[in-house]
Amino acid sequence: MLLVMGAMVVNAQKTPVKVADLQKSITDNIAKDYVGFTIKEAFKVVEKNVTTYDVVITKGTTQETLVYDNTGKFLKKMEAKAGTAKPAPKPATTKPPTK
């Protein structure tokens, strides 16, 4: 399964898009549903002849990626990222051997 997913990513073409060139319906949706967020960057993604737009928005240390179809209709929200540092893993606890 991992190889199949990797092949799909290779076939996708991701091209940067200027924020000013985004469709009005996309920027209107972000202004309405994501108050306080700003658009950091956007990409036009073409995969298997289907065009979508990945729009990265930020507010403080929170970053989210929104996906829109070629008409500007909201499709989904990708995982949110807060800050740049990942929390340190918890140390493993080991119990002393029982006698």
ABEGO torsion letter per residue (X at the ends): XAAAAAAAAAABBBBBBBAAABBAAAAAAAAAABBGBBBABBBBBBBGGBBBBBBBBBBEABBBBBBBBAAGBBABBBBBBBEABBBBBBBBBBBBBBX
